[in-house]
Amino acid sequence: MTTRITMLAAASFFLALAACSPSPDSEVPAGGGAGGEAGTGGNQAGAGGGNGGEAGGPAGTGGGATSQALSPTTFVFQRKVAADQDHIVAMDYATRQERVIATLAQPNAAGWNVDGMAVSPDRTHVVFASLYGPTQQDSMTGMATNRIWRMNTDGSDMLRLTPVFAGGEATTQIDVRNPSFSPDGQSVYYEYGEYTGSWYVAPWWVAADGSAVPSLVQSEPDCTINSNPTFNPVTGDLLLKHTVCLGGTHGGYFLYPKGGGGPVHLVDDQGIDLSPTPPVFSADGGGFLFVARTSDQIQSLYLYVFDTQQIVTVVAGAAGVDVVDGALSSDVQHVVYCVKQGGTTDLWMLDVTVDPPSNVPLTSDGASCDPVF
């Protein structure tokens, strides 16, 4: 079933967002309903990515110091300072004040990349995926592989959550990225991929305090790329993106009910290109933001709304101007999003607490992106 992007007659927030960004003529398809039973995807991971949770090096080191919670108006983002170096920065959108949480500099390295991060539900910790902190055991694998780290909101008390990833005999690359917290903050979920001539990607989880080695998350068996693990903070349902599916199975965003049962197909990827950046749920669990490029090659920020099962445009892109990703404040009244134009990226904020809603730039350095609340 294909649903044209429309304005919603639902909550005033969604109405204001839709009013701010008129719908383009392109279409984003909604999903086709419930899929098959979940629970067998891990068998495939055993062949392609079975070593994703195998212990092989230090994990769970660090931890213990008390961390101060971020304010509700503060979000965290990445600022690229060099080709392979990102700073993790916090900004209060109410005051526009910002501070660097971590440069990821080490005695033998000026800094490291960041490939996804998340803030804990209690807002006291940040997790991120990065090549930061390689050990001798990591280097001996012969593969540069991201690790999942947790830190306090001031950058202190670094805690490595994942072990050394060795992979299988045929594995030539391992990719780890896009961590997210479970609703209770006790677990961290992330993407783990192995390349053995083709990619197989599956979601894994690890204890947020580093007390256990990673475990595989059971997911859709008919797709080889199962990524972007993200939770509805209210229901505890797990959202995954499935692509490269077999037997004519459509990919897209699938919701796995917390109580079990088959995944529900919410957004169909036929005719569109879903962004590799993870979707973002609203704090009230009423919907989630995601980015997609439509057939006219315009990449925009959309909102899926559960009550109406509709998709609305939040921020429309344009030729040569891509919306990269976005984040929702806890009051569900502010959207911070990243815009890429040419070789630059900057953050903007859509504020629907004012009439008419405002759309203002937050950064102008050409290097800021990937906000998370």
C-alpha positions in Angstrom: 0.0 0.0 0.0 1.4 3.4 -1.0 0.4 6.4 1.1 0.9 10.0 -0.3 2.6 12.3 2.2 -0.2 14.5 3.7 -0.9 16.9 6.5 -2.4 15.3 9.6 -5.4 16.4 11.5 -3.9 14.9 14.7 -1.9 16.6 17.5 -1.1 20.2 17.0 2.6 19.4 16.9 2.2 17.2 13.8 -0.1 19.7 12.2 2.4 22.5 12.7 5.2 20.4 11.3 3.3 19.5 8.3 2.2 23.1 7.8 5.8 24.2 8.0 6.9 21.9 5.2 4.5 21.5 2.3 4.3 18.0 0.9 6.4 17.3 -2.2 4.8 15.5 -5.1 6.9 12.3 -4.4 5.6 9.5 -2.4 6.8 7.5 0.6 5.1 4.1 0.8 3.7 2.8 4.0 4.2 -0.8 4.9 1.9 -3.7 4.3 1.1 -5.0 7.8 2.3 -7.9 9.8 5.1 -10.1 8.6 6.1 -13.6 9.6 7.2 -14.9 13.0 10.3 -13.4 14.3 12.9 -15.6 16.0 15.0 -17.4 13.4 17.2 -14.6 12.1 20.0 -15.5 14.5 20.6 -18.8 12.6 21.8 -16.9 9.6 24.0 -14.7 11.8 25.7 -17.8 12.9 27.1 -18.3 9.4 27.8 -14.8 8.5 28.2 -12.9 11.8 28.2 -15.5 14.5 31.3 -14.1 16.2 29.8 -10.7 16.8 29.5 -11.3 20.5 32.6 -13.5 21.1 34.8 -12.2 23.9 38.4 -11.7 22.9 39.7 -8.6 24.7 39.0 -6.0 27.4 35.4 -4.9 27.8 33.7 -3.4 30.9 36.8 -1.4 32.0 36.1 1.9 33.6 32.8 3.0 35.2 31.8 4.2 38.7 31.8 7.9 38.7 28.5 9.8 39.1 27.3 11.6 35.9 25.2 14.8 35.8 22.0 14.6 33.7 21.7 16.7 30.6 18.9 19.3 30.7 15.8 18.6 28.7 16.8 21.4 26.2 20.3 20.0 25.7 21.2 17.8 22.7 24.4 16.1 21.7 25.9 16.2 18.2 29.1 15.4 16.2 31.4 18.1 14.8 33.9 16.9 12.2 37.3 18.5 12.8 39.2 16.4 10.3 38.5 13.6 7.8 38.7 10.9 10.4 38.1 12.9 13.6 34.9 13.9 15.3 34.3 15.9 18.5 31.2 15.1 20.6 29.5 18.3 21.5 26.5 19.3 23.7 24.4 22.4 23.0 21.5 23.9 24.9 19.0 25.0 22.2 17.4 27.5 24.6 20.6 29.4 25.3 22.7 28.3 22.2 25.5 27.6 24.6 27.7 24.6 23.7 30.5 22.7 25.2 32.8 19.9 23.9 32.1 16.6 25.8 34.9 14.6 24.2 37.6 15.2 21.5 38.6 11.5 21.6 42.2 12.5 21.5 44.8 10.1 22.9 48.6 10.3 23.3 49.1 8.5 20.0 46.2 10.0 18.1 44.7 13.5 17.6 41.2 12.0 17.6 38.9 9.4 16.2 35.7 8.9 14.2 32.2 8.6 15.6 29.7 6.3 13.8 26.6 6.9 15.8 25.7 7.8 19.4 22.8 7.9 21.8 21.9 9.5 25.1 20.6 7.2 28.0 17.0 7.5 29.0 18.0 9.2 32.3 20.3 11.5 30.3 23.3 10.8 32.4 25.4 8.8 29.8 26.3 8.9 26.2 27.2 5.8 24.1 29.0 6.0 20.8 30.7 3.8 18.2 34.3 4.6 17.3 37.7 3.3 16.6 38.8 5.1 19.8 40.9 3.2 22.2 42.4 0.3 20.2 44.3 -2.3 22.2 47.0 -4.6 21.0 44.4 -7.4 20.7 42.3 -5.2 18.5 45.2 -4.5 16.2 46.1 -8.2 16.0 42.8 -9.0 14.3 44.0 -7.1 11.2 40.7 -5.3 10.9 39.9 -1.8 11.9 36.6 -2.2 13.8 34.6 0.2 15.8 34.0 -0.4 19.5 31.0 0.7 21.6 31.9 3.0 24.4 29.9 4.6 27.2 30.9 7.8 29.0 29.5 10.4 31.4 28.0 13.6 30.0 31.2 15.5 30.7 33.3 13.0 28.8 34.7 11.3 31.9 34.6 7.7 33.0 35.0 6.0 29.6 33.7 2.4 29.7 34.3 0.0 26.8 31.2 -2.2 26.3 32.2 -4.5 23.5 35.1 -7.0 23.3 37.6 -7.6 20.5 35.7 -8.7 17.4 37.5 -11.5 15.6 34.9 -12.6 13.0 34.8 -15.9 11.2 37.4 -17.5 9.0 36.1 -15.9 5.9 35.5 -12.4 7.4 37.5 -9.6 5.9 35.6 -6.6 7.4 33.6 -6.0 10.5 31.4 -2.9 10.9 29.9 -1.8 14.3 27.8 1.4 14.5 24.6 3.2 15.6 24.2 2.3 19.3 20.9 2.9 21.1 19.6 2.4 24.6 16.8 0.1 25.6 13.9 2.0 27.3 15.1 1.0 30.8 18.7 2.1 30.0 20.1 -1.3 31.1 21.1 -2.4 27.6 22.8 -0.9 24.5 21.8 -2.2 21.1 23.9 -1.7 18.0 24.5 -2.9 14.4 27.1 -5.6 13.8 28.1 -6.5 10.3 30.5 -9.0 8.8 31.7 -9.0 5.2 32.5 -12.4 3.7 32.1 -11.5 0.0 28.8 -9.9 0.9 27.5 -8.1 4.0 25.3 -9.7 6.7 24.2 -7.2 9.4 22.3 -8.0 12.5 21.4 -6.2 15.7 23.2 -7.2 18.9 22.9 -6.0 22.5 25.2 -5.6 25.4 24.8 -4.6 29.1 25.1 -0.9 29.5 27.3 -1.4 32.5 29.7 -3.7 30.6 28.8 -6.7 32.9 28.0 -9.1 30.0 29.3 -10.0 26.5 27.1 -9.1 23.6 24.1 -11.2 22.5 22.3 -11.5 19.1 18.8 -10.1 18.7 16.5 -12.4 16.8 15.2 -10.7 13.6 13.6 -11.2 10.2 15.2 -14.2 8.5 14.4 -13.2 4.9 16.7 -10.1 4.9 20.5 -10.0 5.1 20.8 -6.4 6.3 18.9 -5.9 9.7 20.0 -2.5 11.1 19.0 0.6 13.0 17.8 -0.9 16.2 15.6 1.7 17.9 13.0 1.4 20.7 9.6 3.0 21.2 10.3 4.5 24.7 6.7 3.9 25.8 5.8 0.5 24.5 9.2 -1.1 24.4 8.6 -2.3 20.8 11.8 -2.6 18.7 12.1 -0.9 15.3 14.5 -2.4 12.7 15.3 -1.5 9.1 15.4 -4.6 6.8 17.0 -4.3 3.4 18.5 -6.8 0.8 15.6 -9.1 1.3 15.1 -12.5 -0.4 12.3 -14.0 -2.4 10.7 -10.7 -3.4 10.2 -9.6 0.2 9.9 -5.9 0.6 12.3 -4.1 2.9 11.7 -1.0 5.1 11.0 -0.3 8.7 9.5 -3.2 10.8 8.2 -3.0 14.3 8.8 -6.0 16.6 6.2 -6.0 19.4 7.7 -6.3 22.9 5.2 -9.1 23.7 6.4 -11.2 20.8 4.8 -12.2 17.4 5.6 -11.3 13.9 7.1 -7.9 12.9 4.7 -5.3 11.5 5.8 -3.6 8.3 5.4 0.1 8.8 7.3 1.8 6.0 7.9 0.1 2.7 11.2 0.9 0.9 10.0 0.3 -2.6 10.8 3.3 -4.8 12.6 5.1 -2.0 16.1 5.0 -0.4 15.9 4.9 3.4 18.8 6.7 5.0 21.4 4.6 6.9 20.9 7.0 9.9 18.6 5.5 12.5 15.0 6.6 13.0 14.2 8.6 16.1 11.1 8.1 18.3 9.2 10.9 20.0 9.3 10.8 23.8 5.5 10.0 23.9 6.0 7.1 21.5 3.5 8.5 19.1 5.7 8.4 16.1 9.3 8.4 14.7 11.4 10.5 12.5 13.2 9.1 9.5 15.1 10.3 6.4 14.4 9.0 2.9 15.4 9.9 -0.6 12.4 9.7 -3.0 12.4 9.0 -6.8 13.0 12.7 -7.6 16.3 12.4 -5.7 15.1 14.8 -2.9 16.2 13.7 0.6 13.8 14.9 3.3 12.9 14.3 7.0 9.6 12.5 7.6 7.5 11.5 10.5 5.6 8.2 10.8 2.5 8.6 13.1 1.1 5.5 14.8 -2.4 6.8 15.5 -3.2 7.4 11.8 -0.5 5.2 10.1 0.4 8.2 8.0 3.6 9.8 6.9 4.1 13.5 6.9 7.0 15.7 5.7 8.7 17.5 8.6 11.5 19.2 6.6 11.6 18.9 2.8 14.9 18.8 1.1 15.7 20.3 -2.3 17.9 19.8 -5.3 21.5 19.8 -3.9 20.2 20.2 -0.3 19.8 17.1 1.7 18.3 16.6 5.2 20.7 14.2 6.8 19.0 13.3 10.1 17.0 14.8 12.9 16.2 14.6 16.6 13.1 15.4 18.7 13.2 17.2 22.0 11.4 15.6 25.0 8.6 18.2 24.8 8.0 17.0 21.2 8.0 20.7 20.2 11.5 21.2 18.8 13.2 19.3 15.9 16.9 19.7 15.6 18.1 18.5 12.2 21.2 18.4 10.0 21.3 19.9 6.5 24.0 19.0 3.9 24.7 21.4 1.1 27.8 20.8 -1.1 30.5 19.6 1.3 29.1 21.3 4.4 26.7 20.2 7.1 25.0 22.4 9.7 22.3 22.1 12.3 18.9 23.9 12.2 16.0 23.9 14.6 12.3 23.8 13.9 10.3 25.3 16.9 6.6 24.9 16.9 6.0 26.6 20.3 5.7 29.9 18.4 3.2 31.1 15.9 4.1 30.9 13.1 6.7 28.1 13.8 10.3 29.2 13.4 13.1 27.6 11.5 16.5 28.9 12.6 20.1 27.8 12.1 22.0 26.6 15.2 25.5 26.2 13.7 27.4 27.8 10.8 30.7 26.0 10.9 29.9 23.6 8.0 30.9 20.6 10.1 28.1 19.9 12.6 25.6 17.0 12.2 24.0 14.0 13.8 22.0 15.5 16.7 20.6 13.3 19.4 18.5 14.2 22.5 
